[in-house]
Structure formats: C-alpha cells, structure tokens
Amino acid sequence: MGLKMLSKKEIERRKKISESLKRTLAKPEEKAKRIAQLTGRKMSPEARKKQSESKLIKNGAKGTHKTKEQKEHMRKLMSGRNITWGDKISKTKKGKKMKPEYALAMSERTKGKRTGKDNPFYGKHHSEKTKQLLRNAMIGRFDGPKHPQWNGGTCRWPYPFIWKEMRIKILERDEYTCQNPDCKHNSKKISVHHIDYDKDNCVMTNLITLCNSCNIIANYDREFWYGYYMMIMRVMRYV
C-alpha cells in the first residue's frame, strides 16, 4: 500500500514510530543489548517446522505438479540460455524512467551515506585472487560488436593522405584552442574533430579543433553534436 492510499493520521503515526525506532536503535547500548540477546540463540525444531509450514501456505503452487509436457517445454526454452540477474533487471526496467521528483528525493536521501567510514568496504582491499577473477570476467566482454559504441570498426580505417596537412591548417586557424564554448578545460591535449564523423571528408568546413575531453563526449548523441558544431562553424563564418 502506497502512502497516497493512507490517511494523514496514519502517515503521522508511522512517522512517529519510525523516529522513535531510529532514536532507540541507533544507540550503541541498544545495539550491544540486541547482539547479546541473539548471540548463541537457536530456533527450536517446533519453531522451525511452524515457520516452514507458514511459508508453504503462502506459496500458491503448493500441491501442484507440472506435467511431463510442461517440463519438456520449459527445458527447451531454457536450454542454452545464460540469464543473469542483470538481464532480468534490465528487461523489467526497460523503457521505464524515474520521475524527476523521485530521482531528486532519492539523491537527497542517499547524499553523504555509505561514504568514507560509513562504507562497509572502507579500509578493505580485494585479494589478488579476487582481482584476477574480476579481470578474467571482463576479458572480451566489451570487445568488437559487443561494445555499446561499436560502429563497424571505423576507428581502424586509415585517414586520407591529405589529413596531416589539413590537421595543421585547422589547428592554426583555431589558434590551437578548443572551440567548444562550454569546454570545462579538463584536458590539455587537443585534436581535430570531423563534424560529420566521416574520416574521408577533410574539407575545412567539416573540421574543428577540440580538446580530447570534448572530442570524446562528441561520440555520444552524434546528431546533437553534429548540429551544435555546425552552428559554431556558421557563427565563426567558416561555413
């Protein structure tokens, strides 16, 4: 039941209970008391049986059995599939966007939490064995067509013979400075960017000087950056 379905009186009552619990449960003595009460405590066989039966009652499939045909059909569907929890989550969340007010509220609620000493991994380090396992798991995961920015291997295509000469001309024209007005100057290195992303199109109206940071960002949302840098070229009267 969401908070919208509750009355104001019920919401206030729950808030009071939550605040009182926070005050009591946050005290070190209360934590130590609870730990002492639970340490070494074991559930009796009767309590375990009762808990198990209560869980079985909630299961709607209790007492039902799948036929051989159903089992064979499920086996065929699942054969050869390697489904991870990440795949399941991505499919359930696909196309869904969080409302801006919810995202802002979540950001404010989690700001400053689980950082520094509050992080459970604070001061800890992965062992060499774990590092190697993580390294092996990532090998080939984003290679070639598996990479989200894969564009048919165009990055390996050679530049035309005129490229070196044109590159120097563009750098001199732009005075060796990044032409993005919103540049944050995160990189000191500069490069010449093809506005239409075609390496063979090396005319002066299609080339612009950018720092490495702005050049990398331009690889995302290419339609937007194409229009953005073409507009800059028009303002500079290069087009």
C-alpha positions in Angstrom: 0.0 0.0 0.0 1.5 3.3 -1.0 1.5 6.4 1.1 -1.1 8.0 -1.1 -3.7 5.4 0.0 -3.1 6.1 3.7 -4.8 8.8 5.7 -2.8 11.7 7.1 -3.3 10.4 10.6 -1.9 7.0 9.7 1.1 8.6 7.9 1.9 10.8 11.0 1.6 7.7 13.2 4.0 5.8 11.1 6.5 8.7 11.1 6.4 8.9 14.9 7.1 5.1 15.1 9.9 5.4 12.6 11.5 8.4 14.5 11.2 6.6 17.9 12.8 3.5 16.5 15.7 5.5 14.9 16.4 7.1 18.3 16.4 3.8 20.2 18.0 1.5 17.6 20.8 4.0 16.8 22.1 3.9 20.5 25.3 1.8 20.9 24.0 0.2 24.1 20.8 -0.9 22.4 22.8 -2.5 19.6 25.0 -4.3 22.1 21.9 -5.5 24.0 20.3 -6.9 20.9 23.5 -8.6 19.8 23.9 -10.2 23.3 20.3 -11.4 23.2 20.7 -13.1 19.8 24.2 -14.5 20.2 24.1 -18.2 20.5 20.4 -18.3 20.2 19.0 -21.3 18.3 15.5 -21.9 17.0 13.7 -24.9 18.4 12.6 -27.7 15.9 9.0 -26.9 16.6 9.5 -23.2 15.7 11.4 -24.2 12.6 8.6 -26.5 11.5 6.0 -23.8 12.2 8.0 -21.3 10.1 8.4 -23.7 7.2 4.7 -24.5 7.2 3.7 -20.8 7.2 5.9 -20.2 4.2 4.4 -23.2 2.3 0.9 -21.9 2.9 1.8 -18.6 1.2 3.0 -20.5 -1.8 0.2 -20.6 -4.4 1.8 -23.6 -6.2 1.6 -25.9 -3.1 0.4 -29.3 -4.0 0.5 -28.8 -7.8 2.9 -30.6 -10.2 3.9 -29.9 -13.7 3.2 -32.4 -16.4 6.0 -34.1 -18.5 5.0 -32.0 -21.5 5.3 -28.8 -19.5 8.6 -29.8 -18.1 9.9 -30.6 -21.6 8.6 -27.4 -23.0 10.4 -25.4 -20.2 13.6 -27.4 -20.7 13.6 -26.5 -24.4 13.0 -22.8 -23.7 15.8 -22.6 -21.2 18.4 -24.7 -23.0 21.5 -22.8 -23.9 20.3 -19.6 -22.2 22.6 -17.9 -19.7 20.3 -15.4 -17.9 21.8 -13.2 -15.2 20.1 -11.0 -12.6 21.4 -8.0 -14.5 19.5 -9.2 -17.6 16.3 -9.7 -15.6 16.5 -6.3 -14.1 17.3 -4.6 -17.4 14.3 -6.2 -19.0 11.9 -5.3 -16.2 13.2 -1.7 -16.2 13.5 -1.3 -20.0 11.7 1.8 -21.3 10.8 2.9 -17.7 12.1 6.2 -16.4 12.1 7.5 -12.9 10.2 10.7 -12.3 12.5 13.7 -11.7 11.0 14.4 -8.3 11.6 10.8 -7.2 15.2 10.9 -8.6 15.8 14.2 -6.7 14.3 12.8 -3.5 16.4 9.6 -3.7 19.6 11.7 -4.4 19.0 13.9 -1.3 18.2 10.8 0.8 21.4 9.0 -0.1 23.7 12.0 -0.2 26.6 11.5 2.2 25.6 8.0 3.1 27.8 4.9 2.7 30.8 7.1 2.1 34.1 7.1 3.9 33.9 5.2 7.2 30.2 4.6 6.7 31.0 2.4 3.7 31.1 -1.3 4.7 34.1 -1.8 2.4 36.1 1.1 4.0 39.7 0.2 4.6 39.3 -3.2 2.9 41.0 -4.4 -0.3 40.4 -7.1 -2.8 42.8 -10.1 -2.7 45.0 -10.8 -5.7 42.8 -13.9 -6.4 39.6 -11.8 -6.5 41.3 -9.1 -8.7 42.3 -11.8 -11.2 38.7 -13.3 -11.2 37.3 -9.8 -11.8 39.8 -9.2 -14.6 39.1 -12.6 -16.3 35.3 -11.9 -16.1 35.8 -8.6 -18.1 38.0 -10.1 -20.8 36.2 -9.9 -24.1 33.0 -8.6 -22.5 33.1 -5.3 -24.5 35.3 -6.2 -27.4 34.2 -5.6 -31.0 30.5 -5.8 -31.7 29.8 -6.3 -28.0 30.8 -2.7 -27.2 27.8 -0.3 -27.0 29.6 2.2 -29.2 30.5 -0.4 -31.9 30.3 1.3 -35.3 31.6 -1.5 -37.6 35.3 -0.9 -36.8 35.5 2.6 -38.4 38.1 3.7 -35.8 40.7 1.5 -37.5 40.0 2.9 -41.0 43.0 4.9 -42.3 42.9 8.7 -42.8 43.4 10.1 -46.3 46.8 11.4 -47.4 45.7 15.0 -47.1 44.8 14.5 -43.4 48.2 15.6 -41.9 48.3 18.8 -43.9 44.6 19.7 -43.2 45.1 19.0 -39.5 47.9 21.5 -39.2 45.8 24.1 -41.1 42.8 23.7 -38.8 45.0 23.9 -35.6 46.5 27.2 -36.9 43.1 28.5 -37.9 41.6 27.8 -34.4 44.8 29.0 -32.7 45.4 25.6 -31.0 42.4 26.1 -28.7 39.2 24.1 -28.1 36.3 25.7 -30.0 33.6 24.3 -27.7 32.2 27.4 -25.7 31.1 25.1 -22.9 34.6 23.4 -22.6 35.5 22.6 -19.0 39.2 22.5 -19.8 39.6 19.1 -18.3 42.2 18.1 -20.9 45.3 20.0 -22.1 45.6 17.8 -25.3 43.9 19.0 -28.4 42.7 17.1 -31.5 40.9 17.9 -34.8 37.3 16.6 -34.9 35.3 15.6 -38.0 31.9 17.2 -37.5 30.1 14.6 -39.7 32.2 11.8 -38.3 33.4 10.9 -41.8 37.2 10.5 -41.9 37.4 10.9 -45.7 35.6 14.3 -45.5 38.6 16.5 -44.8 37.3 19.9 -46.0 37.9 22.9 -43.7 34.2 23.4 -43.1 34.0 19.9 -41.6 36.9 20.1 -39.2 37.1 21.8 -35.9 39.6 21.9 -33.0 38.5 20.3 -29.8 40.3 19.2 -26.6 40.4 15.4 -26.0 37.7 15.6 -23.4 35.2 17.4 -25.7 36.2 15.1 -28.6 35.3 12.0 -26.5 32.0 13.5 -25.4 31.1 14.2 -29.1 31.0 10.4 -29.7 27.7 10.3 -27.7 24.5 11.7 -29.2 26.1 12.3 -32.5 23.1 14.1 -34.1 23.1 16.7 -31.4 26.9 17.4 -31.6 26.8 17.5 -35.4 24.2 20.3 -35.3 26.0 22.0 -32.4 29.4 22.2 -34.1 27.9 23.1 -37.5 26.1 26.0 -35.7 29.5 27.1 -34.3 31.1 27.0 -37.7 28.3 29.2 -39.1 28.8 31.7 -36.3 32.5 31.8 -37.0 31.6 32.3 -40.7 33.6 29.2 -41.7 30.5 27.8 -43.5 
